[in-house]
Amino acid sequence: MSTTVQARLDEATRAALDRLVRHHGWSASEVVREGIRLVEERHGHPRRRKLVGIGKFDSGVTDLATNKKYLEDLGWSSMGPGWRPPERGSSK
């Protein structure tokens, strides 16, 4: 199947096409077909995004995501030595 495509090229693009034709010894149509193939190869198939870190770490604790006892002191060590949160139910 043959399809004819017309395109308006600016001066710089036309000069690049002429250089490629001379350099490779191809016809202008071959240069355009190769360009389309390269664009398709590079941009034509969207890649699936991967979630980083999924399944890479195993703490050995089977209920880490569901048991709240593991969250009790989370982050308090960054508050400085000896710092503790106020008691729950305290009015302070």
ABEGO torsion letter per residue (X at the ends): XBBBBBBBBBAAAAAAAAAAAAAAGBBAAAAAAAAAAAAAAAAABBBBBBBBGBGABBAGBAAAAABAAAAAABGAAAAEBGBBBBBBGBAX
